Amino acid sequence: MVSVRVHFVTNRNLETSGGGRNFGPHFNPDGVAALRFGYVDFAEAETTFKPANVHVYPEGRLDPDSQVDPDITKTGGGKFLEALHAMMSGEAQKDALVFIHGFNVGFGEAIEAGAKLAREIRVDAVAGASGEMLNIVVFSWPSEGQKVPYMSYYSDREDARASGPALARAFLKLTEFLHQLDRERYCLRSVHLMAHSMGAYVLRQGLQALIAKQPDSLVRVFDQILLASPDEDDDTFEHDTKLKLLPRLAKRVTVYFNPKDRALWISDKTKTNPDRLGADGARLVDLLPKKVVMVDCRRVAGVADPKVEHSYYVRSPAMSADIARTLAGLDTDEIGNREYVPERRVWRIQRELA
């Protein structure tokens, strides 16, 4: 293993006790859209989150009447974006992946998931370069992180809904930072986005908050957007009020789904949700935007997550390879280890890799 730095953006409450810094299960006391930025370092053999390793960027003075800070470089968000830009444009020249976690995930678990992604997904190796790790940015919203059936699910869903404006604000900070960059400072790397499980619902709420606040802000900032086992309605790409306009933000949107996903089956059957996108794919494939690609993962999901088959985006060599090739920008029919299922108009990962 190698050392890993995971950056984060969060609207959680900051806790400072026991000599370390952590973020709790509640919203930032300054408001549900108030953001803090920072990073967590993992040593070479370290896999467990430790509050002592959390660094939080100090905040500058903000204009309380502005949704976008007038001089972003003086804020914690500006310091975070400058640091990320340096890591993307330095000698390593690494892409960045923004990760939105799902239901029942504490801050520490979200950061650990980011570290796993950094260590498992090697985009440059697929592209024939050095095989350096991605720069990982975790957007952590106040999921309870407590395994209390039904109660915590509904609580998390409400918190996910309320976190939409925070995600939209983070997106606006990114676009404002890019707008302020001098042309000489442009880097040649890409920013990608991945949402897992209920994180796709957070993404929907963020997209709708953007549309409501600044309709002209739907610009293509991301290269690739990935939805991994999304806990989202299967008709989401049919409605402007859901994710129909999401493809405007990226070159391609890839949906990884698994009909054997037990977590989404429970979400469908016991929580009065419609059929889930992450279980059976899109409801009407003929109405899918042309940028959206559906990938059936049923043959490999059980290897990575044998009990629930929901968190299979990590710990599966086949998934790691597929995600890496997708992020590298390979054409859909050139990614490999996939077969096309014409009657369903989806791609299916064929087998697990050694």
Secondary structure, 3 states (H helix, E strand, C coil): CCCEEEEEEECEEEEEECCEEEEEEEECCCCCCCCEEEEEEECCCCCCCCHHHEEECCCCCCCCCCCCCCCHHHCHHHHHHHHHHHHHHCCCCCCEEEEECCCCCCHHHHHHHHHHHHHHCCHHHHCCCCCCCCEEEEEECCCCCCCCCCHHHHHHHHHHHHCHHHHHHHHHHHHHHHHHCCHHHCCCCCEEEEEECCHHHHHHHHHHHHHHHCHHHCCCCCCEEEEECCCCECCHHHCCCCCCCHHHHCCEEEEEECCCCHHHHHHHHHCCCCCEHHHHCCCCHHHCCCCEEEEECCCCHHHHCCCCCCCCCCCCHHHHHHHHHHHCCCCHHHCCCEEEECCCCEEEECCCCC
